[in-house]
């Protein structure tokens, strides 16, 4: 089980995650991981280059990960897993398997896991899928979102939504400036006090729906501050090709990883659910978006992937001048 990449803040291991997690180097981190953030290969009907399983085979395999993940977590640690939708083979019918994967994972015996919250990542730039039913037969609409499931071993895992606030809307800024709004009893029977909305918290609490682009073109998307503080590095769109990683891959004639998660998603959960120096693990790391996000936020990281070819993508990420500017990481070997 080779150690393929090492930096001051992290390690990248090559091998199947279910095997690597049982080895001595990773067992040394048992009960020390604060966040497992990952996007496992989706159970698509067509085989992809990154080795996705399908159907019941995927369901059985996915459930076996629950105890492995749970034993790595601190008592107040979290697991966040992105799961996409899937469709019945050769049928215009959405499969129930992704929901069954989740239920099997969370309810796995002797793990103590429970579902904390669901998140939706809406991305209208995704290609129309499933293509046979959307663009050919035209009998289904575009599948434009994925779900992220927040799971933990405790009802109160470490979390602080004040670290991922959204900018206030123009109306809220005006309200804070004037101190005027309609107080009193609402139709919902809530009684709004005269000063209830006058506390300036620095921003509004984030929603569990992430808009990668505007749902309403007339309304500006208000991404959490953590997505906006480093322009061009934490783009929130998969279609963005101007970040350092994409530019460098193009310059070197390297095909980018085919299933990249938006950097903004990883950064949101790392910042929301961990503190500086905490340890973040991605068992299906790919190009190592999770590790890069963790390093940029002064967290430690561990990455695992079954394919060694993905390590070169991770190394490109850690060449990003952003990390030098933030003084958080340098490559050792």
C-alpha atoms as one frame of an Amber mdcrd trajectory, in Angstrom:
protein
   0.000   0.000   0.000   2.138   2.891  -1.251   2.206   6.342   0.228   1.961
   8.266  -3.025   2.029  11.889  -1.863   3.090  13.632   1.325   2.881  17.276
   2.357   3.250  18.995   5.708  -0.500  18.729   6.245  -1.457  15.471   4.587
  -0.901  12.049   3.075  -2.301  10.413  -0.074  -2.491   6.590  -0.128  -3.240
   4.360  -3.115  -5.487   1.327  -2.739  -9.082   0.361  -2.155 -10.352   2.384
   0.787 -11.844  -0.657   2.541  -8.361  -2.206   2.558  -6.279   0.893   3.231
  -8.384   1.873   6.259  -7.457  -1.433   7.912  -3.692  -0.907   7.575  -1.465
   0.287  10.406  -0.812   3.834   9.086  -4.548   4.543   8.899  -5.419   2.647
  12.065  -3.175   5.100  13.887  -5.890   7.683  13.095  -8.686   5.593  14.563
 -11.072   7.807  16.601  -9.087  10.886  15.509 -10.804  11.901  12.250 -13.025
  14.963  12.645 -14.628  14.846   9.198 -14.976  12.249   6.466 -16.008  14.159
   3.368 -16.308  12.209   0.142 -18.069  11.562  -3.130 -17.892   7.822  -3.830
 -18.209   6.534  -7.401 -21.878   6.833  -8.336 -23.795   3.611  -9.173 -24.344
   4.561 -12.820 -25.759   2.128 -15.361 -22.751   2.576 -17.645 -19.260   1.718
 -16.498 -16.918   4.688 -16.063 -13.126   4.864 -16.099 -13.083   5.433 -12.328
 -14.571   1.997 -11.666 -18.116   2.528 -10.442 -20.090  -0.474  -9.151 -23.731
  -1.023 -10.046 -27.004  -2.194  -8.504 -27.078  -4.650  -5.630 -23.293  -5.086
  -5.860 -22.895  -1.391  -5.013 -25.489  -1.606  -2.231 -23.714  -4.489  -0.490
 -20.324  -2.816  -0.821 -21.506   0.596   0.371 -22.988  -0.809   3.596 -19.651
  -2.400   4.528 -18.071   1.075   4.646 -20.222   2.249   7.567 -18.324   0.518
  10.404 -14.976   1.373   8.807 -15.893   5.054   8.671 -17.512   5.125  12.109
 -14.464   3.741  13.884 -12.268   6.445  12.370 -14.404   9.308  13.711 -14.001
  11.278  16.895 -17.091  11.177  19.114 -18.194  14.554  17.724 -16.994  13.914
  14.168 -19.085  13.936  10.989 -19.440  12.064   7.716 -20.673  13.941   4.631
 -21.355  11.813   1.553 -22.453  13.049  -1.859 -24.821  10.663  -3.628 -26.254
  11.277  -7.071 -29.481   9.915  -8.479 -29.569   6.765 -10.589 -32.027   5.252
 -13.032 -33.265   1.754 -13.781 -31.311   0.153 -16.618 -32.955   0.869 -20.004
 -36.049   2.304 -18.288 -37.215   5.918 -17.727 -37.694   5.137 -14.047 -35.655
   6.589 -11.211 -34.030   3.946  -9.049 -34.655   3.631  -5.321 -31.171   2.222
  -4.787 -29.465   5.510  -3.705 -31.998   5.894  -0.891 -31.518   2.246   0.029
 -27.733   2.760   0.090 -28.199   5.604   2.546 -30.605   3.662   4.779 -28.315
   0.624   4.823 -25.309   2.800   5.660 -26.895   4.821   8.461 -28.704   1.855
  10.039 -25.717  -0.503   9.936 -25.505  -2.361  13.257 -22.942  -1.385  15.907
 -21.983   1.907  14.252 -24.185   4.298  16.227 -24.683   6.424  13.118 -27.617
   8.745  12.575 -28.685  11.148   9.814 -28.174  14.793  10.831 -29.275  16.755
   7.747 -29.775  16.561   3.984 -28.225  19.076   1.568 -29.031  19.678  -2.102
 -26.419  20.838  -4.609 -28.243  22.354  -7.582 -26.167  22.771 -10.740 -28.030
  23.782 -13.931 -24.748  23.504 -15.882 -24.808  19.715 -15.636 -25.239  17.926
 -18.941 -28.805  16.760 -19.636 -29.251  13.312 -18.163 -30.405  10.609 -18.457
 -29.774  11.463 -22.104 -31.961   8.715 -23.608 -35.044  10.051 -21.865 -34.207
  13.784 -21.729 -32.620  14.719 -25.077 -33.653  11.801 -27.316 -37.154  10.730
 -26.298 -37.807  14.024 -24.448 -40.015  12.428 -21.803 -38.065  13.385 -18.650
 -36.553  16.597 -17.297 -32.872  17.271 -16.628 -31.462  15.693 -13.473 -29.758
  18.832 -12.168 -28.861  18.141  -8.555 -27.126  15.778  -6.173 -27.716  15.155
  -2.491 -25.186  15.419   0.310 -25.997  13.515   3.482 -24.584  14.680   6.818
 -24.178  11.736   9.189 -22.660  11.484  12.682 -22.263   9.258  15.753 -23.810
  11.846  18.076 -26.890  14.050  17.948 -24.630  17.066  18.473 -21.547  16.707
  16.249 -19.120  19.612  16.087 -20.639  22.327  13.885 -20.730  26.131  13.759
 -22.893  27.820  11.131 -21.497  31.235  12.078 -18.335  30.258  10.156 -20.205
  29.880   6.855 -22.559  32.873   6.827 -24.034  34.294   3.623 -23.890  38.018
   2.880 -27.026  39.842   3.954 -29.578  40.698   1.279 -30.128  44.318   0.271
 -33.396  44.323   2.206 -31.704  43.064   5.350 -28.917  45.619   5.042 -31.549
  48.352   4.693 -33.439  47.020   7.719 -30.276  47.035   9.840 -29.431  50.562
   8.678 -32.891  52.010   9.352 -33.975  49.821  12.267 -37.503  49.777  10.827
 -39.695  46.756  10.068 -43.182  45.512  10.830 -43.129  44.019  14.305 -46.022
  42.209  15.958 -47.974  39.017  15.508 -47.764  37.161  12.197 -50.430  34.926
  10.571 -48.223  32.020  11.647 -48.870  33.190  15.244 -45.204  34.057  15.759
 -44.831  37.279  17.693 -41.977  39.373  16.253 -40.503  41.823  18.746 -39.500
  45.377  17.897 -35.781  44.501  18.105 -35.883  40.840  17.020 -34.270  41.515
  13.625 -31.852  44.251  14.628 -28.965  42.068  15.781 -26.195  42.268  13.162
 -24.592  38.817  13.108 -22.345  39.590  10.131 -24.435  37.630   7.677 -27.395
  35.289   7.327 -27.404  31.587   8.124 -26.672  29.373   5.119 -29.368  27.240
   3.545 -29.155  23.513   2.860 -29.715  24.236  -0.833 -26.573  25.238  -2.701
 -27.176  27.217  -5.896 -24.208  26.808  -8.210 -26.010  29.254 -10.473 -29.016
  31.504  -9.930 -32.359  29.771  -9.714 -33.924  33.207 -10.080 -31.898  35.343
 -12.578 -33.202  38.540 -10.981 -31.766  37.583  -7.597 -28.051  37.430  -6.893
 -26.765  34.153  -5.478 -25.492  34.847  -1.968 -22.813  32.213  -1.411 -21.310
  31.838   2.058 -18.346  34.122   2.659 -15.950  31.186   2.561 -16.708  30.760
  -1.146 -16.012  34.397  -1.979 -12.833  35.197  -0.066 -10.440  33.718  -2.636
 -11.810  34.581  -6.105 -10.979  32.210  -8.976  -9.717  29.544  -6.577 -12.964
  28.387  -4.994 -15.283  28.598  -7.950 -18.698  27.155  -7.200 -19.336  25.919
 -10.730 -18.229  22.653 -12.318 -18.169  24.427 -15.669 -15.396  26.814 -14.570
 -12.186  26.087 -16.467 -10.064  29.002 -15.272  -8.866  27.730 -11.904  -5.231
  26.716 -11.389  -5.932  22.988 -11.580  -7.847  23.188 -14.870  -5.333  25.553
 -16.471  -2.364  23.412 -15.462  -3.978  20.193 -16.710  -4.592  21.872 -20.076
  -1.033  23.201 -20.271   0.417  19.742 -19.560  -1.954  17.848 -21.827  -3.531
  16.028 -18.877  -7.207  15.079 -18.936  -8.807  16.429 -15.740 -10.428  13.968
 -13.358 -13.850  13.084 -14.865 -15.912  13.401 -11.660 -14.766  16.530  -9.859
 -16.820  18.001  -7.035 -17.066  21.815  -6.873 -14.334  23.164  -4.607 -16.859
  25.347  -2.839 -18.769  22.333  -1.528 -15.704  20.799   0.070 -14.637  24.091
   1.599 -18.102  24.745   3.007 -18.246  21.497   4.966 -14.607  21.611   6.076
 -15.140  25.092   7.480 -18.598  24.348   8.903 -17.747  21.073  10.667 -14.079
  21.354  11.690 -11.582  23.649  13.379  -7.982  24.493  12.406  -5.622  21.532
  12.907  -8.517  19.034  12.760  -8.136  15.996  10.492 -10.211  15.518   7.335
 -10.351  12.207   5.434 -11.523  11.521   1.879 -11.647   7.752   1.147 -12.400
   8.321  -2.572 -10.159  11.296  -3.135  -9.736  11.426  -6.912  -7.971  14.703
  -7.690  -8.014  15.524  -3.949 -10.338  18.502  -3.825 -11.039  17.652  -0.183
  -7.368  17.599   0.808  -6.665  20.850  -1.012  -9.636  22.548   0.668  -8.540
  21.252   4.061  -4.966  22.452   3.573  -6.129  25.913   2.507  -8.077  26.146
   5.779  -5.177  24.967   7.959  -6.573  21.476   8.548  -4.758  18.146   8.304
  -5.873  15.761   5.568  -5.756  12.111   4.523  -6.680  10.909   1.038  -7.216
   7.438  -0.419  -7.943   6.358  -3.972  -7.807   3.026  -5.750  -6.125   4.452
  -8.856  -2.568   5.756  -8.659  -3.032   7.894 -11.780  -5.165  10.307  -9.752
  -2.247  11.210  -7.507  -0.715  13.365 -10.259  -3.885  15.452 -10.191  -3.518
  15.917  -6.458   0.087  16.987  -6.869  -1.001  19.621  -9.380  -3.453  21.010
  -6.842  -0.692  21.371  -4.281   1.387  23.388  -6.730  -1.293  26.081  -6.542
   0.266  29.432  -5.499  -2.791  29.931  -3.285  -1.352  27.576  -0.681   1.902
  29.536  -0.561  -0.027  32.778  -0.158  -1.956  31.282   2.725   1.236  29.826
   4.251  -0.583  26.600   5.013   1.220  23.907   3.071   4.344  22.980   1.129
   5.198  19.750  -0.622   7.735  17.496   1.117   7.932  14.665  -1.413
